[in-house]
């Protein structure tokens, strides 16, 4: 048994208070012979207090319950993605959007997309502002050239049923069209919708959502593109061709930006003009009306 020294502070009939060399105050039994207050005595060190095993098991169970509860509550307090916007504009990026249409995450799908994201801080941005910033940065970095033949494809993917109409596809298209036209972009803009299942299948195939949409649409149209072709070629090269091809692939979802005809022919449109489709006879028909003239609705 180990001993220590202590000074008697006070006494009563059976116990006394002692301050030890270590500075601890202890209440111990009065020894025989009975000491006086202020006297230094030797006394055994108290044994370390141990907890019964069932105490320890109870504490462990309580900690486990708290940990599980915090894990279940985390999704409640953390912003959750309810929609995704997949962008292919000579760089591939996917934006995750919360129920307030704010960006809560961004993922680069290629090296060019990574270069764009490294130069932007999109977290918390409104989705319409975010796609605009991405387009501007892609132009500034030279990924989108000021020449005819470019194709920008964007797909809106609802991740939750309640977010099916959360992002206004038509507003998204108009904002991108106006920004690209201001940057003297020449080519086509597609803003389409895609289901969550498309996003999942695209991930399995190693494609972006828009690449998978192209593959699926080409297969349905009888001119199937191979997955290897989509992986190895830029989208503008895959989509290069007539406006009939654009309409077959993305019926009602595309818009021309810049010149009406081949490069060097026809006026440059600062405000888009509707491209009449079969059965349409004027420049203001289609579900969008005059606000989005120039689009292939």
C-alpha positions as CSV (number, residue, x, y, z in Angstrom):
1,X,0.0,0.0,0.0
2,X,1.3,3.5,-0.9
3,X,1.2,6.3,1.7
4,X,1.3,10.1,1.5
5,X,1.6,13.0,4.0
6,X,-1.2,15.4,4.8
7,X,-2.1,18.3,7.1
8,X,-5.2,17.9,9.2
9,X,-7.6,20.8,8.5
10,X,-10.6,19.9,10.6
11,X,-12.1,17.0,12.6
12,X,-15.4,15.8,13.8
13,X,-16.3,12.7,15.8
14,X,-15.5,10.1,13.2
15,X,-13.9,11.8,10.2
16,X,-11.5,14.6,9.4
17,X,-10.5,16.7,6.4
18,X,-6.9,16.5,5.2
19,X,-5.0,18.3,2.5
20,X,-2.3,16.0,0.9
21,X,1.1,16.9,-0.5
22,X,-0.5,16.7,-3.9
23,X,-3.0,19.4,-3.0
24,X,-6.0,17.1,-2.8
25,X,-8.6,17.5,0.0
26,X,-9.7,14.2,1.4
27,X,-12.2,13.2,4.0
28,X,-10.9,10.2,5.9
29,X,-11.6,8.3,9.1
30,X,-10.0,9.7,12.3
31,X,-7.1,7.5,13.2
32,X,-6.0,6.4,16.7
33,X,-4.4,8.3,18.3
34,X,-6.6,11.2,17.4
35,X,-4.5,14.0,15.7
36,X,-4.9,17.7,16.2
37,X,-5.8,20.3,13.6
38,X,-2.6,21.5,11.8
39,X,-0.8,18.3,12.6
40,X,1.0,16.5,9.7
41,X,0.2,12.9,9.5
42,X,0.8,9.9,7.2
43,X,-2.1,8.3,5.5
44,X,-2.7,5.7,2.8
45,X,-3.3,6.9,-0.7
46,X,-6.9,6.4,-1.7
47,X,-7.6,3.7,-4.3
48,X,-8.6,5.0,-7.8
49,X,-12.3,4.9,-8.1
50,X,-13.5,2.3,-10.6
51,X,-16.8,2.1,-12.3
52,X,-18.8,-1.1,-12.5
53,X,-18.8,-2.7,-15.9
54,X,-22.5,-2.0,-16.4
55,X,-21.8,1.7,-16.0
56,X,-19.2,1.6,-18.7
57,X,-21.6,-0.4,-21.0
58,X,-24.3,2.2,-20.3
59,X,-22.0,5.1,-21.2
60,X,-20.9,3.3,-24.4
61,X,-24.6,2.7,-25.4
62,X,-25.4,6.4,-24.8
63,X,-22.5,7.5,-26.9
64,X,-23.6,5.2,-29.7
65,X,-27.2,6.5,-29.6
66,X,-25.9,10.1,-29.7
67,X,-23.7,9.3,-32.7
68,X,-26.5,7.6,-34.6
69,X,-28.9,10.4,-33.9
70,X,-26.4,13.0,-35.2
71,X,-25.9,10.9,-38.3
72,X,-29.6,10.8,-39.0
73,X,-30.0,14.5,-38.3
74,X,-27.1,15.5,-40.5
75,X,-29.1,15.2,-43.8
76,X,-31.9,17.3,-42.3
77,X,-29.5,20.2,-41.6
78,X,-27.2,19.8,-44.6
79,X,-28.4,21.2,-48.0
80,X,-29.5,18.4,-50.2
81,X,-29.1,18.3,-54.0
82,X,-32.6,18.1,-55.7
83,X,-31.4,18.7,-59.3
84,X,-28.3,18.6,-61.4
85,X,-27.3,20.7,-64.4
86,X,-25.0,18.9,-66.8
87,X,-23.0,21.2,-69.1
88,X,-20.9,20.3,-72.2
89,X,-19.3,23.3,-73.7
90,X,-15.9,22.0,-74.9
91,X,-15.5,21.4,-71.1
92,X,-17.8,19.1,-69.1
93,X,-19.2,20.1,-65.7
94,X,-22.0,19.0,-63.5
95,X,-23.6,21.4,-61.0
96,X,-25.7,20.2,-58.0
97,X,-28.5,22.4,-57.0
98,X,-30.6,22.6,-53.8
99,X,-34.3,23.4,-53.3
100,X,-33.5,27.1,-53.3
101,X,-31.8,26.8,-56.8
102,X,-28.4,27.5,-55.2
103,X,-25.2,25.6,-56.2
104,X,-24.1,23.3,-53.4
105,X,-21.5,21.3,-55.4
106,X,-19.8,21.2,-58.8
107,X,-17.9,18.3,-60.4
108,X,-15.6,18.5,-63.4
109,X,-16.0,15.6,-65.9
110,X,-12.8,16.3,-67.8
111,X,-9.5,18.3,-67.5
112,X,-11.1,21.4,-69.2
113,X,-14.0,21.3,-66.8
114,X,-11.5,21.1,-63.9
115,X,-9.7,24.2,-65.3
116,X,-13.0,26.1,-65.4
117,X,-14.0,25.2,-61.8
118,X,-10.6,26.0,-60.4
119,X,-11.1,29.6,-61.5
120,X,-14.7,29.9,-60.1
121,X,-16.3,29.8,-56.7
122,X,-19.8,28.7,-57.5
123,X,-21.0,27.5,-54.1
124,X,-24.1,29.4,-53.0
125,X,-24.6,31.0,-56.5
126,X,-28.0,31.1,-58.1
127,X,-28.1,28.4,-60.8
128,X,-28.9,30.8,-63.6
129,X,-25.9,33.0,-62.6
130,X,-23.7,29.9,-62.2
131,X,-24.3,28.6,-65.7
132,X,-23.6,32.1,-67.0
133,X,-20.3,32.2,-65.2
134,X,-19.3,28.8,-66.5
135,X,-20.0,29.9,-70.1
136,X,-18.1,33.1,-69.7
137,X,-15.1,31.3,-68.2
138,X,-15.1,28.6,-71.0
139,X,-15.0,31.4,-73.6
140,X,-12.2,33.3,-71.7
141,X,-10.1,30.1,-71.5
142,X,-10.5,29.5,-75.2
143,X,-12.5,26.3,-75.0
144,X,-15.4,27.9,-76.9
145,X,-14.1,29.5,-80.1
146,X,-15.8,32.4,-81.8
147,X,-16.5,30.4,-84.9
148,X,-19.5,28.7,-86.5
149,X,-19.9,25.0,-85.7
150,X,-19.7,25.1,-81.9
151,X,-22.4,23.2,-80.0
152,X,-23.2,23.8,-76.3
153,X,-25.4,21.2,-74.7
154,X,-27.0,21.5,-71.3
155,X,-29.3,19.0,-69.5
156,X,-31.4,19.6,-66.4
157,X,-31.8,16.5,-64.3
158,X,-34.3,16.4,-61.4
159,X,-32.9,14.3,-58.6
160,X,-36.1,14.5,-56.5
161,X,-39.6,14.4,-57.7
162,X,-40.5,17.7,-56.1
163,X,-37.7,19.4,-58.1
164,X,-39.0,18.3,-61.6
165,X,-39.9,21.9,-62.5
166,X,-37.7,23.7,-60.1
167,X,-35.3,24.9,-62.7
168,X,-36.8,26.9,-65.6
169,X,-35.3,25.3,-68.7
170,X,-36.5,28.1,-71.0
171,X,-35.0,30.8,-68.7
172,X,-31.8,28.8,-68.6
173,X,-31.7,28.7,-72.4
174,X,-32.4,32.4,-72.8
175,X,-29.7,33.4,-70.3
176,X,-27.1,31.2,-72.0
177,X,-28.2,32.4,-75.5
178,X,-27.8,36.0,-74.6
179,X,-24.4,35.6,-72.9
180,X,-23.0,33.5,-75.8
181,X,-24.3,36.0,-78.4
182,X,-22.7,38.8,-76.5
183,X,-19.4,36.8,-76.7
184,X,-19.8,36.4,-80.5
185,X,-20.3,32.7,-80.2
186,X,-21.3,31.0,-83.5
187,X,-23.2,27.8,-83.3
188,X,-26.0,26.0,-81.5
189,X,-27.3,25.8,-78.0
190,X,-29.3,22.9,-76.6
191,X,-31.0,22.9,-73.2
192,X,-32.8,19.7,-72.7
193,X,-34.3,17.6,-69.8
194,X,-33.0,14.3,-68.7
195,X,-34.3,11.7,-66.2
196,X,-32.3,10.5,-63.2
197,X,-32.1,7.1,-64.8
198,X,-30.2,8.7,-67.7
199,X,-27.7,10.2,-65.3
200,X,-27.2,6.8,-63.6
201,X,-26.7,5.0,-66.9
202,X,-24.3,7.7,-68.2
203,X,-22.2,7.2,-65.1
204,X,-22.0,3.4,-65.7
205,X,-21.0,4.0,-69.3
206,X,-18.3,6.6,-68.4
207,X,-20.2,9.3,-70.3
208,X,-21.6,12.7,-69.4
209,X,-25.4,13.0,-69.3
210,X,-25.3,14.9,-72.6
211,X,-23.1,12.4,-74.3
212,X,-25.4,9.6,-73.2
213,X,-28.4,11.5,-74.5
214,X,-26.7,11.9,-77.8
215,X,-25.9,8.1,-77.9
216,X,-29.5,7.2,-77.0
217,X,-31.1,9.7,-79.5
218,X,-28.7,8.5,-82.3
219,X,-29.7,4.9,-81.6
220,X,-33.4,5.8,-81.8
221,X,-32.8,7.7,-85.0
222,X,-31.2,4.8,-86.8
223,X,-27.7,6.4,-87.0
224,X,-26.2,5.1,-83.8
225,X,-23.0,6.7,-82.5
226,X,-20.6,4.4,-80.7
227,X,-19.7,5.1,-77.1
228,X,-16.0,5.2,-78.0
229,X,-16.8,7.9,-80.7
230,X,-18.5,10.0,-78.1
231,X,-15.7,9.7,-75.7
232,X,-13.0,10.5,-78.2
233,X,-14.6,13.4,-80.2
234,X,-15.7,16.8,-79.1
235,X,-19.5,17.2,-79.1
236,X,-19.4,20.0,-81.7
237,X,-17.6,17.6,-84.1
238,X,-20.2,14.9,-83.4
239,X,-23.1,17.3,-83.9
240,X,-21.6,19.1,-86.9
241,X,-24.1,19.1,-89.8
242,X,-27.5,20.3,-90.7
243,X,-30.2,21.8,-88.6
244,X,-32.3,18.9,-89.5
245,X,-29.8,16.7,-87.6
246,X,-30.1,19.1,-84.6
247,X,-33.9,18.8,-84.7
248,X,-33.8,15.0,-85.0
249,X,-31.6,14.7,-82.0
250,X,-33.1,17.4,-79.8
251,X,-36.6,18.2,-81.1
252,X,-37.8,21.6,-79.8
253,X,-34.9,22.0,-77.4
254,X,-32.2,23.8,-79.5
255,X,-31.4,27.3,-80.5
256,X,-29.1,29.0,-83.0
257,X,-26.7,31.6,-81.7
258,X,-25.0,34.0,-84.1
259,X,-25.3,33.8,-87.9
260,X,-28.4,32.4,-89.6
261,X,-26.6,30.6,-92.3
262,X,-23.1,29.2,-93.0
263,X,-20.3,31.4,-91.9
264,X,-20.0,34.6,-94.0
265,X,-23.6,34.4,-95.2
266,X,-26.6,36.2,-93.7
267,X,-26.9,38.7,-90.9
268,X,-25.6,38.2,-87.4
269,X,-28.6,38.1,-85.0
270,X,-28.2,40.2,-81.9
271,X,-31.7,39.1,-80.9
272,X,-32.5,35.5,-81.9
273,X,-35.2,34.9,-84.6
274,X,-37.3,31.8,-84.6
275,X,-36.3,29.1,-87.1
276,X,-39.6,27.9,-88.5
277,X,-40.2,24.2,-88.3
278,X,-42.6,22.2,-90.3
279,X,-46.1,23.6,-90.2
280,X,-45.0,26.9,-88.8
281,X,-45.5,30.0,-90.9
282,X,-44.2,33.0,-88.9
283,X,-41.3,34.0,-86.7
284,X,-43.3,34.2,-83.4
285,X,-45.0,30.8,-83.3
286,X,-44.1,28.1,-80.9
287,X,-44.7,27.8,-77.1
288,X,-42.0,30.3,-76.2
289,X,-43.5,33.2,-78.3
290,X,-41.5,36.2,-79.3
291,X,-39.3,36.4,-76.3
292,X,-37.0,33.6,-77.6
293,X,-37.1,34.1,-81.3
294,X,-34.2,32.2,-82.9
295,X,-34.9,29.0,-81.0
296,X,-36.0,25.8,-82.4
297,X,-39.2,25.4,-80.5
